[in-house]
Structure formats: structure tokens, C-alpha cells
């Protein structure tokens, strides 16, 4: 089964926050893992993002 990836804008919409929030997290090394494609755009694995999000809900591990 192949992994599905979404753009920063689309993955941010899944969580209800802005793409700039993810950009800021990435710049600070705090956000979910992503890959950078040839044109410089970021792509996020849906499963990895969902796992990161679950881990960072109130009461989750930091």
C-alpha cells in the first residue's frame, strides 16, 4: 500500500489551523515530519501527521 501525502495547506486544514502555523513549526523543528519535493514545496504523510497530532493533543506526550 502506498503512502498518501498532502500539501501544507491541505494537511493544515485537516487539523483546523493555518499553513503558516505548520511553516513556523517546521522552521523551529517542532512540527510533524515532512518531505520537500523538487520545487521546494512540503508534503506531509497523512498517517504521520495524524499520529503527530494525536500525540500533541492536551494530555499527550511532548
mmCIF file of the N, C-alpha and C atoms, coordinates in Angstrom:
data_MODEL
# 
_entry.id   MODEL 
# 
loop_
_atom_site.group_PDB 
_atom_site.id 
_atom_site.type_symbol 
_atom_site.label_atom_id 
_atom_site.label_alt_id 
_atom_site.label_comp_id 
_atom_site.label_asym_id 
_atom_site.label_entity_id 
_atom_site.label_seq_id 
_atom_site.pdbx_PDB_ins_code 
_atom_site.Cartn_x 
_atom_site.Cartn_y 
_atom_site.Cartn_z 
_atom_site.occupancy 
_atom_site.B_iso_or_equiv 
_atom_site.pdbx_formal_charge 
_atom_site.auth_seq_id 
_atom_site.auth_comp_id 
_atom_site.auth_asym_id 
_atom_site.auth_atom_id 
_atom_site.pdbx_PDB_model_num 
ATOM 1   N N  . UNK A 1 1  ? 0.844  -1.174 0.000  1.00 0.00 ? 1  UNK A N  1 
ATOM 2   C CA . UNK A 1 1  ? 0.000  0.000  0.000  1.00 0.00 ? 1  UNK A CA 1 
ATOM 3   C C  . UNK A 1 1  ? 0.888  1.235  0.000  1.00 0.00 ? 1  UNK A C  1 
ATOM 4   N N  . UNK A 1 2  ? 0.604  2.190  -0.857 1.00 0.00 ? 2  UNK A N  1 
ATOM 5   C CA . UNK A 1 2  ? 1.439  3.376  -0.939 1.00 0.00 ? 2  UNK A CA 1 
ATOM 6   C C  . UNK A 1 2  ? 0.967  4.441  0.045  1.00 0.00 ? 2  UNK A C  1 
ATOM 7   N N  . UNK A 1 3  ? 1.898  5.225  0.497  1.00 0.00 ? 3  UNK A N  1 
ATOM 8   C CA . UNK A 1 3  ? 1.641  6.300  1.443  1.00 0.00 ? 3  UNK A CA 1 
ATOM 9   C C  . UNK A 1 3  ? 1.015  7.484  0.717  1.00 0.00 ? 3  UNK A C  1 
ATOM 10  N N  . UNK A 1 4  ? 0.070  8.155  1.355  1.00 0.00 ? 4  UNK A N  1 
ATOM 11  C CA . UNK A 1 4  ? -0.557 9.340  0.775  1.00 0.00 ? 4  UNK A CA 1 
ATOM 12  C C  . UNK A 1 4  ? 0.017  10.598 1.418  1.00 0.00 ? 4  UNK A C  1 
ATOM 13  N N  . UNK A 1 5  ? 0.295  11.589 0.602  1.00 0.00 ? 5  UNK A N  1 
ATOM 14  C CA . UNK A 1 5  ? 0.871  12.848 1.066  1.00 0.00 ? 5  UNK A CA 1 
ATOM 15  C C  . UNK A 1 5  ? -0.024 14.002 0.655  1.00 0.00 ? 5  UNK A C  1 
ATOM 16  N N  . UNK A 1 6  ? -0.057 15.037 1.497  1.00 0.00 ? 6  UNK A N  1 
ATOM 17  C CA . UNK A 1 6  ? -0.825 16.248 1.206  1.00 0.00 ? 6  UNK A CA 1 
ATOM 18  C C  . UNK A 1 6  ? 0.061  17.476 1.332  1.00 0.00 ? 6  UNK A C  1 
ATOM 19  N N  . UNK A 1 7  ? -0.343 18.532 0.651  1.00 0.00 ? 7  UNK A N  1 
ATOM 20  C CA . UNK A 1 7  ? 0.369  19.806 0.748  1.00 0.00 ? 7  UNK A CA 1 
ATOM 21  C C  . UNK A 1 7  ? 0.197  20.378 2.152  1.00 0.00 ? 7  UNK A C  1 
ATOM 22  N N  . UNK A 1 8  ? 1.031  21.342 2.482  1.00 0.00 ? 8  UNK A N  1 
ATOM 23  C CA . UNK A 1 8  ? 0.939  22.009 3.786  1.00 0.00 ? 8  UNK A CA 1 
ATOM 24  C C  . UNK A 1 8  ? -0.451 22.622 3.980  1.00 0.00 ? 8  UNK A C  1 
ATOM 25  N N  . UNK A 1 9  ? -0.982 23.236 2.959  1.00 0.00 ? 9  UNK A N  1 
ATOM 26  C CA . UNK A 1 9  ? -2.300 23.875 3.052  1.00 0.00 ? 9  UNK A CA 1 
ATOM 27  C C  . UNK A 1 9  ? -3.383 22.841 3.352  1.00 0.00 ? 9  UNK A C  1 
ATOM 28  N N  . UNK A 1 10 ? -3.347 21.725 2.647  1.00 0.00 ? 10 UNK A N  1 
ATOM 29  C CA . UNK A 1 10 ? -4.385 20.711 2.829  1.00 0.00 ? 10 UNK A CA 1 
ATOM 30  C C  . UNK A 1 10 ? -4.250 19.980 4.155  1.00 0.00 ? 10 UNK A C  1 
ATOM 31  N N  . UNK A 1 11 ? -3.025 19.701 4.580  1.00 0.00 ? 11 UNK A N  1 
ATOM 32  C CA . UNK A 1 11 ? -2.856 18.988 5.845  1.00 0.00 ? 11 UNK A CA 1 
ATOM 33  C C  . UNK A 1 11 ? -3.215 19.895 7.015  1.00 0.00 ? 11 UNK A C  1 
ATOM 34  N N  . UNK A 1 12 ? -2.933 21.185 6.907  1.00 0.00 ? 12 UNK A N  1 
ATOM 35  C CA . UNK A 1 12 ? -3.309 22.134 7.966  1.00 0.00 ? 12 UNK A CA 1 
ATOM 36  C C  . UNK A 1 12 ? -4.825 22.213 8.096  1.00 0.00 ? 12 UNK A C  1 
ATOM 37  N N  . UNK A 1 13 ? -5.523 22.180 6.983  1.00 0.00 ? 13 UNK A N  1 
ATOM 38  C CA . UNK A 1 13 ? -6.984 22.239 7.002  1.00 0.00 ? 13 UNK A CA 1 
ATOM 39  C C  . UNK A 1 13 ? -7.570 21.039 7.749  1.00 0.00 ? 13 UNK A C  1 
ATOM 40  N N  . UNK A 1 14 ? -6.921 19.890 7.670  1.00 0.00 ? 14 UNK A N  1 
ATOM 41  C CA . UNK A 1 14 ? -7.391 18.703 8.396  1.00 0.00 ? 14 UNK A CA 1 
ATOM 42  C C  . UNK A 1 14 ? -7.423 18.949 9.902  1.00 0.00 ? 14 UNK A C  1 
ATOM 43  N N  . UNK A 1 15 ? -6.485 19.758 10.384 1.00 0.00 ? 15 UNK A N  1 
ATOM 44  C CA . UNK A 1 15 ? -6.370 19.999 11.822 1.00 0.00 ? 15 UNK A CA 1 
ATOM 45  C C  . UNK A 1 15 ? -7.018 21.303 12.253 1.00 0.00 ? 15 UNK A C  1 
ATOM 46  N N  . UNK A 1 16 ? -7.429 22.122 11.290 1.00 0.00 ? 16 UNK A N  1 
ATOM 47  C CA . UNK A 1 16 ? -8.094 23.371 11.626 1.00 0.00 ? 16 UNK A CA 1 
ATOM 48  C C  . UNK A 1 16 ? -7.158 24.497 11.989 1.00 0.00 ? 16 UNK A C  1 
ATOM 49  N N  . UNK A 1 17 ? -5.905 24.445 11.515 1.00 0.00 ? 17 UNK A N  1 
ATOM 50  C CA . UNK A 1 17 ? -5.041 25.594 11.707 1.00 0.00 ? 17 UNK A CA 1 
ATOM 51  C C  . UNK A 1 17 ? -4.411 26.023 10.406 1.00 0.00 ? 17 UNK A C  1 
ATOM 52  N N  . UNK A 1 18 ? -3.737 27.150 10.441 1.00 0.00 ? 18 UNK A N  1 
ATOM 53  C CA . UNK A 1 18 ? -3.244 27.746 9.207  1.00 0.00 ? 18 UNK A CA 1 
ATOM 54  C C  . UNK A 1 18 ? -1.963 27.070 8.719  1.00 0.00 ? 18 UNK A C  1 
ATOM 55  N N  . UNK A 1 19 ? -1.710 27.143 7.414  1.00 0.00 ? 19 UNK A N  1 
ATOM 56  C CA . UNK A 1 19 ? -0.450 26.629 6.872  1.00 0.00 ? 19 UNK A CA 1 
ATOM 57  C C  . UNK A 1 19 ? 0.762  27.338 7.487  1.00 0.00 ? 19 UNK A C  1 
ATOM 58  N N  . UNK A 1 20 ? 0.592  28.606 7.850  1.00 0.00 ? 20 UNK A N  1 
ATOM 59  C CA . UNK A 1 20 ? 1.707  29.337 8.469  1.00 0.00 ? 20 UNK A CA 1 
ATOM 60  C C  . UNK A 1 20 ? 2.092  28.749 9.819  1.00 0.00 ? 20 UNK A C  1 
ATOM 61  N N  . UNK A 1 21 ? 1.131  28.190 10.531 1.00 0.00 ? 21 UNK A N  1 
ATOM 62  C CA . UNK A 1 21 ? 1.444  27.527 11.797 1.00 0.00 ? 21 UNK A CA 1 
ATOM 63  C C  . UNK A 1 21 ? 2.380  26.355 11.543 1.00 0.00 ? 21 UNK A C  1 
ATOM 64  N N  . UNK A 1 22 ? 2.060  25.543 10.542 1.00 0.00 ? 22 UNK A N  1 
ATOM 65  C CA . UNK A 1 22 ? 2.940  24.415 10.208 1.00 0.00 ? 22 UNK A CA 1 
ATOM 66  C C  . UNK A 1 22 ? 4.297  24.889 9.732  1.00 0.00 ? 22 UNK A C  1 
ATOM 67  N N  . UNK A 1 23 ? 4.318  25.970 8.971  1.00 0.00 ? 23 UNK A N  1 
ATOM 68  C CA . UNK A 1 23 ? 5.592  26.522 8.498  1.00 0.00 ? 23 UNK A CA 1 
ATOM 69  C C  . UNK A 1 23 ? 6.442  26.953 9.683  1.00 0.00 ? 23 UNK A C  1 
ATOM 70  N N  . UNK A 1 24 ? 5.825  27.631 10.644 1.00 0.00 ? 24 UNK A N  1 
ATOM 71  C CA . UNK A 1 24 ? 6.555  28.063 11.839 1.00 0.00 ? 24 UNK A CA 1 
ATOM 72  C C  . UNK A 1 24 ? 7.056  26.870 12.641 1.00 0.00 ? 24 UNK A C  1 
ATOM 73  N N  . UNK A 1 25 ? 6.221  25.840 12.788 1.00 0.00 ? 25 UNK A N  1 
ATOM 74  C CA . UNK A 1 25 ? 6.649  24.628 13.487 1.00 0.00 ? 25 UNK A CA 1 
ATOM 75  C C  . UNK A 1 25 ? 7.844  23.999 12.771 1.00 0.00 ? 25 UNK A C  1 
ATOM 76  N N  . UNK A 1 26 ? 7.780  23.926 11.456 1.00 0.00 ? 26 UNK A N  1 
ATOM 77  C CA . UNK A 1 26 ? 8.868  23.318 10.680 1.00 0.00 ? 26 UNK A CA 1 
ATOM 78  C C  . UNK A 1 26 ? 10.166 24.096 10.860 1.00 0.00 ? 26 UNK A C  1 
ATOM 79  N N  . UNK A 1 27 ? 10.076 25.416 10.828 1.00 0.00 ? 27 UNK A N  1 
ATOM 80  C CA . UNK A 1 27 ? 11.268 26.255 10.991 1.00 0.00 ? 27 UNK A CA 1 
ATOM 81  C C  . UNK A 1 27 ? 11.901 26.089 12.367 1.00 0.00 ? 27 UNK A C  1 
ATOM 82  N N  . UNK A 1 28 ? 11.078 25.770 13.366 1.00 0.00 ? 28 UNK A N  1 
ATOM 83  C CA . UNK A 1 28 ? 11.563 25.605 14.737 1.00 0.00 ? 28 UNK A CA 1 
ATOM 84  C C  . UNK A 1 28 ? 11.854 24.147 15.076 1.00 0.00 ? 28 UNK A C  1 
ATOM 85  N N  . UNK A 1 29 ? 11.589 23.245 14.133 1.00 0.00 ? 29 UNK A N  1 
ATOM 86  C CA . UNK A 1 29 ? 11.838 21.824 14.351 1.00 0.00 ? 29 UNK A CA 1 
ATOM 87  C C  . UNK A 1 29 ? 10.842 21.176 15.297 1.00 0.00 ? 29 UNK A C  1 
ATOM 88  N N  . UNK A 1 30 ? 9.638  21.737 15.394 1.00 0.00 ? 30 UNK A N  1 
ATOM 89  C CA . UNK A 1 30 ? 8.636  21.245 16.338 1.00 0.00 ? 30 UNK A CA 1 
ATOM 90  C C  . UNK A 1 30 ? 7.487  20.497 15.682 1.00 0.00 ? 30 UNK A C  1 
ATOM 91  N N  . UNK A 1 31 ? 7.336  20.627 14.411 1.00 0.00 ? 31 UNK A N  1 
ATOM 92  C CA . UNK A 1 31 ? 6.165  20.092 13.730 1.00 0.00 ? 31 UNK A CA 1 
ATOM 93  C C  . UNK A 1 31 ? 6.319  18.658 13.288 1.00 0.00 ? 31 UNK A C  1 
ATOM 94  N N  . UNK A 1 32 ? 5.313  18.186 12.585 1.00 0.00 ? 32 UNK A N  1 
ATOM 95  C CA . UNK A 1 32 ? 5.364  16.819 12.064 1.00 0.00 ? 32 UNK A CA 1 
ATOM 96  C C  . UNK A 1 32 ? 6.405  16.696 10.954 1.00 0.00 ? 32 UNK A C  1 
ATOM 97  N N  . UNK A 1 33 ? 6.858  15.488 10.728 1.00 0.00 ? 33 UNK A N  1 
ATOM 98  C CA . UNK A 1 33 ? 7.815  15.247 9.647  1.00 0.00 ? 33 UNK A CA 1 
ATOM 99  C C  . UNK A 1 33 ? 7.180  15.562 8.301  1.00 0.00 ? 33 UNK A C  1 
ATOM 100 N N  . UNK A 1 34 ? 8.004  16.005 7.377  1.00 0.00 ? 34 UNK A N  1 
ATOM 101 C CA . UNK A 1 34 ? 7.537  16.288 6.021  1.00 0.00 ? 34 UNK A CA 1 
ATOM 102 C C  . UNK A 1 34 ? 8.665  16.018 5.057  1.00 0.00 ? 34 UNK A C  1 
ATOM 103 N N  . UNK A 1 35 ? 8.322  15.942 3.791  1.00 0.00 ? 35 UNK A N  1 
ATOM 104 C CA . UNK A 1 35 ? 9.346  15.848 2.749  1.00 0.00 ? 35 UNK A CA 1 
ATOM 105 C C  . UNK A 1 35 ? 9.267  17.111 1.918  1.00 0.00 ? 35 UNK A C  1 
ATOM 106 N N  . UNK A 1 36 ? 10.385 17.483 1.364  1.00 0.00 ? 36 UNK A N  1 
ATOM 107 C CA . UNK A 1 36 ? 10.418 18.644 0.489  1.00 0.00 ? 36 UNK A CA 1 
ATOM 108 C C  . UNK A 1 36 ? 10.650 18.140 -0.932 1.00 0.00 ? 36 UNK A C  1 
ATOM 109 N N  . UNK A 1 37 ? 9.717  18.463 -1.815 1.00 0.00 ? 37 UNK A N  1 
ATOM 110 C CA . UNK A 1 37 ? 9.808  17.997 -3.195 1.00 0.00 ? 37 UNK A CA 1 
ATOM 111 C C  . UNK A 1 37 ? 10.655 18.956 -4.016 1.00 0.00 ? 37 UNK A C  1 
ATOM 112 N N  . UNK A 1 38 ? 10.929 18.584 -5.251 1.00 0.00 ? 38 UNK A N  1 
ATOM 113 C CA . UNK A 1 38 ? 11.882 19.292 -6.105 1.00 0.00 ? 38 UNK A CA 1 
ATOM 114 C C  . UNK A 1 38 ? 11.621 20.794 -6.214 1.00 0.00 ? 38 UNK A C  1 
ATOM 115 N N  . UNK A 1 39 ? 10.366 21.210 -6.235 1.00 0.00 ? 39 UNK A N  1 
ATOM 116 C CA . UNK A 1 39 ? 10.082 22.644 -6.386 1.00 0.00 ? 39 UNK A CA 1 
ATOM 117 C C  . UNK A 1 39 ? 10.130 23.399 -5.058 1.00 0.00 ? 39 UNK A C  1 
ATOM 118 N N  . UNK A 1 40 ? 10.519 22.711 -3.974 1.00 0.00 ? 40 UNK A N  1 
ATOM 119 C CA . UNK A 1 40 ? 10.640 23.344 -2.670 1.00 0.00 ? 40 UNK A CA 1 
ATOM 120 C C  . UNK A 1 40 ? 9.393  23.242 -1.811 1.00 0.00 ? 40 UNK A C  1 
ATOM 121 N N  . UNK A 1 41 ? 8.312  22.724 -2.369 1.00 0.00 ? 41 UNK A N  1 
ATOM 122 C CA . UNK A 1 41 ? 7.067  22.583 -1.614 1.00 0.00 ? 41 UNK A CA 1 
ATOM 123 C C  . UNK A 1 41 ? 7.191  21.433 -0.612 1.00 0.00 ? 41 UNK A C  1 
ATOM 124 N N  . UNK A 1 42 ? 6.451  21.531 0.476  1.00 0.00 ? 42 UNK A N  1 
ATOM 125 C CA . UNK A 1 42 ? 6.451  20.499 1.507  1.00 0.00 ? 42 UNK A CA 1 
ATOM 126 C C  . UNK A 1 42 ? 5.249  19.589 1.327  1.00 0.00 ? 42 UNK A C  1 
ATOM 127 N N  . UNK A 1 43 ? 5.466  18.311 1.595  1.00 0.00 ? 43 UNK A N  1 
ATOM 128 C CA . UNK A 1 43 ? 4.387  17.330 1.560  1.00 0.00 ? 43 UNK A CA 1 
ATOM 129 C C  . UNK A 1 43 ? 4.427  16.549 2.864  1.00 0.00 ? 43 UNK A C  1 
ATOM 130 N N  . UNK A 1 44 ? 3.243  16.325 3.418  1.00 0.00 ? 44 UNK A N  1 
ATOM 131 C CA . UNK A 1 44 ? 3.104  15.652 4.704  1.00 0.00 ? 44 UNK A CA 1 
ATOM 132 C C  . UNK A 1 44 ? 2.398  14.323 4.521  1.00 0.00 ? 44 UNK A C  1 
ATOM 133 N N  . UNK A 1 45 ? 2.946  13.284 5.131  1.00 0.00 ? 45 UNK A N  1 
ATOM 134 C CA . UNK A 1 45 ? 2.299  11.984 5.155  1.00 0.00 ? 45 UNK A CA 1 
ATOM 135 C C  . UNK A 1 45 ? 1.042  12.101 6.019  1.00 0.00 ? 45 UNK A C  1 
ATOM 136 N N  . UNK A 1 46 ? -0.076 11.644 5.496  1.00 0.00 ? 46 UNK A N  1 
ATOM 137 C CA . UNK A 1 46 ? -1.327 11.737 6.255  1.00 0.00 ? 46 UNK A CA 1 
ATOM 138 C C  . UNK A 1 46 ? -1.229 10.928 7.545  1.00 0.00 ? 46 UNK A C  1 
ATOM 139 N N  . UNK A 1 47 ? -0.730 9.711  7.469  1.00 0.00 ? 47 UNK A N  1 
ATOM 140 C CA . UNK A 1 47 ? -0.665 8.871  8.667  1.00 0.00 ? 47 UNK A CA 1 
ATOM 141 C C  . UNK A 1 47 ? 0.316  9.434  9.698  1.00 0.00 ? 47 UNK A C  1 
ATOM 142 N N  . UNK A 1 48 ? 1.461  9.930  9.250  1.00 0.00 ? 48 UNK A N  1 
ATOM 143 C CA . UNK A 1 48 ? 2.437  10.515 10.178 1.00 0.00 ? 48 UNK A CA 1 
ATOM 144 C C  . UNK A 1 48 ? 1.890  11.794 10.808 1.00 0.00 ? 48 UNK A C  1 
ATOM 145 N N  . UNK A 1 49 ? 1.187  12.598 10.021 1.00 0.00 ? 49 UNK A N  1 
ATOM 146 C CA . UNK A 1 49 ? 0.603  13.826 10.550 1.00 0.00 ? 49 UNK A CA 1 
ATOM 147 C C  . UNK A 1 49 ? -0.458 13.510 11.597 1.00 0.00 ? 49 UNK A C  1 
ATOM 148 N N  . UNK A 1 50 ? -1.335 12.560 11.301 1.00 0.00 ? 50 UNK A N  1 
ATOM 149 C CA . UNK A 1 50 ? -2.385 12.186 12.243 1.00 0.00 ? 50 UNK A CA 1 
ATOM 150 C C  . UNK A 1 50 ? -1.786 11.656 13.547 1.00 0.00 ? 50 UNK A C  1 
ATOM 151 N N  . UNK A 1 51 ? -0.718 10.886 13.456 1.00 0.00 ? 51 UNK A N  1 
ATOM 152 C CA . UNK A 1 51 ? -0.049 10.369 14.654 1.00 0.00 ? 51 UNK A CA 1 
ATOM 153 C C  . UNK A 1 51 ? 0.574  11.515 15.450 1.00 0.00 ? 51 UNK A C  1 
ATOM 154 N N  . UNK A 1 52 ? 1.224  12.456 14.771 1.00 0.00 ? 52 UNK A N  1 
ATOM 155 C CA . UNK A 1 52 ? 1.814  13.617 15.438 1.00 0.00 ? 52 UNK A CA 1 
ATOM 156 C C  . UNK A 1 52 ? 0.731  14.429 16.132 1.00 0.00 ? 52 UNK A C  1 
ATOM 157 N N  . UNK A 1 53 ? -0.370 14.649 15.454 1.00 0.00 ? 53 UNK A N  1 
ATOM 158 C CA . UNK A 1 53 ? -1.458 15.443 16.002 1.00 0.00 ? 53 UNK A CA 1 
ATOM 159 C C  . UNK A 1 53 ? -2.033 14.771 17.257 1.00 0.00 ? 53 UNK A C  1 
ATOM 160 N N  . UNK A 1 54 ? -2.235 13.469 17.210 1.00 0.00 ? 54 UNK A N  1 
ATOM 161 C CA . UNK A 1 54 ? -2.765 12.739 18.361 1.00 0.00 ? 54 UNK A CA 1 
ATOM 162 C C  . UNK A 1 54 ? -1.806 12.829 19.547 1.00 0.00 ? 54 UNK A C  1 
ATOM 163 N N  . UNK A 1 55 ? -0.528 12.794 19.265 1.00 0.00 ? 55 UNK A N  1 
ATOM 164 C CA . UNK A 1 55 ? 0.478  12.857 20.309 1.00 0.00 ? 55 UNK A CA 1 
ATOM 165 C C  . UNK A 1 55 ? 0.544  14.229 20.968 1.00 0.00 ? 55 UNK A C  1 
ATOM 166 N N  . UNK A 1 56 ? 0.124  15.263 20.271 1.00 0.00 ? 56 UNK A N  1 
ATOM 167 C CA . UNK A 1 56 ? 0.253  16.624 20.787 1.00 0.00 ? 56 UNK A CA 1 
ATOM 168 C C  . UNK A 1 56 ? -1.065 17.244 21.246 1.00 0.00 ? 56 UNK A C  1 
ATOM 169 N N  . UNK A 1 57 ? -2.083 16.441 21.368 1.00 0.00 ? 57 UNK A N  1 
ATOM 170 C CA . UNK A 1 57 ? -3.329 16.928 21.958 1.00 0.00 ? 57 UNK A CA 1 
ATOM 171 C C  . UNK A 1 57 ? -3.097 17.134 23.451 1.00 0.00 ? 57 UNK A C  1 
ATOM 172 N N  . UNK A 1 58 ? -3.949 17.914 24.069 1.00 0.00 ? 58 UNK A N  1 
ATOM 173 C CA . UNK A 1 58 ? -3.831 18.123 25.513 1.00 0.00 ? 58 UNK A CA 1 
ATOM 174 C C  . UNK A 1 58 ? -3.779 16.787 26.239 1.00 0.00 ? 58 UNK A C  1 
ATOM 175 N N  . UNK A 1 59 ? -2.797 16.650 27.092 1.00 0.00 ? 59 UNK A N  1 
ATOM 176 C CA . UNK A 1 59 ? -2.630 15.405 27.831 1.00 0.00 ? 59 UNK A CA 1 
ATOM 177 C C  . UNK A 1 59 ? -1.709 14.412 27.151 1.00 0.00 ? 59 UNK A C  1 
ATOM 178 N N  . UNK A 1 60 ? -1.297 14.716 25.894 1.00 0.00 ? 60 UNK A N  1 
ATOM 179 C CA . UNK A 1 60 ? -0.375 13.819 25.177 1.00 0.00 ? 60 UNK A CA 1 
ATOM 180 C C  . UNK A 1 60 ? 1.048  14.078 25.595 1.00 0.00 ? 60 UNK A C  1 
ATOM 181 N N  . UNK A 1 61 ? 1.962  13.294 25.043 1.00 0.00 ? 61 UNK A N  1 
ATOM 182 C CA . UNK A 1 61 ? 3.373  13.496 25.334 1.00 0.00 ? 61 UNK A CA 1 
ATOM 183 C C  . UNK A 1 61 ? 3.903  14.657 24.530 1.00 0.00 ? 61 UNK A C  1 
ATOM 184 N N  . UNK A 1 62 ? 4.929  15.260 25.003 1.00 0.00 ? 62 UNK A N  1 
ATOM 185 C CA . UNK A 1 62 ? 5.522  16.426 24.323 1.00 0.00 ? 62 UNK A CA 1 
ATOM 186 C C  . UNK A 1 62 ? 6.762  16.027 23.582 1.00 0.00 ? 62 UNK A C  1 
# 
